[in-house]
């Protein structure tokens, strides 16, 4: 028990040191780091966009998001059936129907998860105080990382569902809702912190 507590404390200290290091880099060259994060975000988002248009149907106006939030197993299966019946000729002949497009969309989502997590952490640090990082800011970074983990879990179970390895959509719908909730909270807090940060600098 004592050993476990020491490991947790040491892990937190290491994470805190790395956050401090990244924060110093970010604030030393804020424009460069923000642009890097934003360009990576745009690139991975456009990569996903290549096949996402094939996922928009009468039953799925939101594309892959409709599957992500499908708590009803019958409805999730219906989405897969609709995509199987929908022709989709993507680039390089990699897809024949929208199910193939959904699989590629999910695969491309993994680098997208890394890019938006990088961007969110960068925004959290840029809107933080110039002084030492507060526990609140560290908590926000933990939320960024947790949202990324939930997104990866969601993607993994969606792939299993598409290939018929599991039949319950809750495995990916619950992580999806939690992920979207966390990202929404993060974006809201970042927007609240921006004018505060500008005011403190003036």
C-alpha atoms as one frame of an Amber mdcrd trajectory, in Angstrom:
protein
   0.000   0.000   0.000   2.815   2.385   0.963   4.748   1.444  -2.184   1.692
   2.194  -4.352   1.349   5.616  -2.735   5.002   6.416  -3.418   4.619   5.401
  -7.068   1.576   7.658  -7.480   3.356  10.614  -5.865   6.444  10.098  -8.033
   4.297   9.810 -11.157   2.515  13.058 -10.310   5.837  14.809  -9.714   7.199
  13.595 -13.065   4.050  14.707 -14.858   4.199  18.082 -13.109   7.835  18.540
 -14.181   6.990  17.686 -17.792   4.013  20.052 -17.778   6.229  22.834 -16.392
   8.815  22.144 -19.086   6.218  22.162 -21.869   4.613  25.303 -20.441   7.959
  27.126 -20.488   8.491  26.117 -24.118   4.944  27.130 -25.005   5.178  30.545
 -23.385   8.676  31.184 -24.776   7.394  30.708 -28.344   3.583  30.881 -28.058
   2.848  31.642 -31.710   5.135  28.884 -33.017   3.701  26.199 -30.740   0.110
  27.251 -31.334   0.589  27.255 -35.115   2.247  23.834 -34.973  -0.640  22.410
 -32.944  -3.237  24.068 -35.181  -1.622  22.904 -38.449  -1.426  19.311 -37.173
  -5.067  19.559 -36.105  -6.157  20.835 -39.538  -4.101  18.211 -41.385  -5.537
  15.258 -39.453  -9.063  16.717 -39.645  -8.781  17.007 -43.433  -7.424  13.463
 -43.577 -10.579  12.215 -41.876 -12.746  14.407 -44.122 -11.680  12.426 -47.218
 -14.025   9.565 -46.348 -16.437  11.163 -43.886 -18.743  12.444 -46.656 -19.626
   8.825 -47.520 -21.020   8.375 -44.002 -23.674  11.078 -44.356 -26.998   9.490
 -45.297 -30.682  10.012 -44.588 -30.259   7.861 -41.461 -26.909   9.345 -40.444
 -26.926  13.116 -41.096 -24.025  13.528 -38.660 -21.933  10.789 -40.220 -19.725
   8.800 -37.844 -21.075  10.770 -34.870 -24.452   9.070 -35.315 -22.776   5.722
 -34.723 -20.672   7.042 -31.845 -23.813   8.157 -29.987 -25.988   5.157 -30.899
 -26.987   3.801 -27.479 -29.676   1.631 -29.064 -28.156  -1.614 -30.375 -30.832
  -2.051 -33.052 -30.237   1.477 -34.326 -26.472   0.974 -34.359 -26.939  -2.208
 -36.404 -29.289  -0.333 -38.734 -26.578   2.283 -39.330 -24.103  -0.449 -40.290
 -26.658  -2.005 -42.654 -27.333   1.357 -44.314 -23.606   1.958 -44.773 -23.132
  -1.538 -46.206 -25.766  -0.748 -48.834 -24.274   2.675 -49.648 -21.680   2.766
 -52.395 -18.530   4.756 -51.660 -15.698   4.988 -54.147 -12.913   6.676 -52.217
  -9.410   7.666 -53.162  -7.033   4.919 -54.362  -9.925   2.428 -54.479  -9.666
   1.718 -50.756 -13.432   1.646 -50.226 -16.377  -0.002 -51.945 -19.095   0.985
 -49.487 -19.602   3.301 -46.534 -18.633   0.630 -43.992 -15.150   0.615 -45.515
 -15.188   4.414 -45.283 -16.226   4.213 -41.616 -13.320   1.891 -40.833 -10.829
   4.242 -42.509 -12.434   7.218 -40.782 -11.951   5.524 -37.411  -8.343   4.579
 -38.225  -7.581   8.170 -39.249  -9.215   9.336 -36.034  -6.313   8.009 -33.961
  -3.819  10.636 -35.227  -6.651  13.182 -35.023  -7.022  12.350 -31.325  -3.332
  13.089 -30.779  -3.526  16.367 -32.699  -6.597  17.782 -30.950  -5.210  16.712
 -27.563  -1.984  18.570 -28.360  -4.011  21.631 -29.410  -6.214  21.555 -26.302
  -3.221  21.212 -23.969  -1.489  24.065 -25.793  -4.565  26.282 -25.366  -4.859
  25.333 -21.693  -1.230  26.312 -21.119  -1.454  29.520 -23.177  -4.449  30.681
 -21.155  -2.817  29.762 -17.844  -1.089  32.222 -15.556   2.495  33.228 -16.315
   3.375  32.054 -12.810   3.562  28.474 -11.581   0.938  26.125 -12.976  -2.063
  25.825 -10.682  -3.699  22.574  -9.687  -6.708  23.654 -11.726  -4.601  23.870
 -14.892  -3.053  20.477 -14.170  -6.574  19.135 -13.701  -7.548  20.511 -17.110
  -4.570  18.764 -18.688  -5.615  15.506 -17.020  -9.074  15.995 -18.567  -7.453
  16.504 -21.992  -5.564  13.237 -21.622  -8.590  11.370 -20.279 -10.737  12.575
 -23.186  -8.078  11.259 -25.587  -8.029   7.880 -23.847 -11.832   7.679 -23.985
 -11.742   8.550 -27.697  -9.238   5.748 -28.350 -11.411   3.299 -26.371 -14.459
   4.434 -28.342 -12.643   3.873 -31.653 -11.449   0.424 -30.602 -14.926  -0.776
 -29.655 -16.534   0.785 -32.740 -14.185  -1.264 -34.899 -15.113  -4.392 -32.953
 -18.804  -3.569 -33.412 -18.446  -2.991 -37.154 -16.668  -6.325 -37.587 -19.263
  -8.146 -35.454 -16.956  -8.987 -32.552 -19.331  -7.302 -30.099 -23.074  -6.629
 -30.306 -23.505  -3.968 -27.635 -23.110  -0.337 -28.660 -22.781   0.836 -25.056
 -19.101  -0.100 -25.222 -18.407   2.880 -27.475 -21.453   5.109 -26.875 -20.655
   5.701 -23.188 -16.991   6.669 -23.770 -18.174   8.878 -26.639 -20.604  10.846
 -24.461 -17.986  11.245 -21.734 -15.408  12.371 -24.301 -17.690  14.970 -25.885
 -18.699  16.239 -22.430 -15.086  16.673 -21.355 -14.077  18.390 -24.589 -17.087
  20.700 -24.326 -16.139  21.640 -20.756 -12.523  22.233 -21.796 -13.503  24.496
 -24.699 -15.868  26.465 -22.460 -13.179  26.980 -19.807 -10.593  27.973 -22.430
 -12.945  30.627 -23.844 -13.598  31.943 -20.327  -9.863  32.084 -19.563  -8.880
  33.949 -22.750 -10.261  37.396 -21.719  -8.949  36.861 -18.177  -5.474  36.128
 -19.574  -5.620  39.198 -21.837  -6.740  41.374 -18.916  -3.915  40.120 -16.690
  -1.328  40.913 -19.358  -2.593  44.469 -19.860
